[in-house]
Amino acid sequence: MEEAHNSFNIKTRIYGLRKKVIALDTPTRWNSTYKLLHDAIAYRDVLTDMYNESQATDGQFITNDHWSLAKIIHDVLETFDNATHIFLMFMSPTYMR
């Protein structure tokens, strides 16, 4: 695990990105999938390199088609995430009418 973490940090520097902890998916919270995809898409090149290097012997690779599908799902979930934030803003006890 530490080796993967170090590899991630090295690749983020290579691609000129900041170090980041990618959000994890939580089955009981739909928006965690959105956050995971949001982070993953931002670090697409790093994650693709890491996965493809680790799977080179299996012949399974992340392709542009995979990322296109991830982006479609992300965009659909983004609508729900935005709506959730709007509803929470009006339901907040500190909201003034």
Secondary structure, DSSP 8 states (H G I E B T S, - for coil): -HHHHHHHHHHHHHTT----------TT-HHHHHHHHHHHHHTHHHHHHHHHHHTTTTT----HHHHHHHHHHHHHHHHHHHHHHHHHHHH-TT---
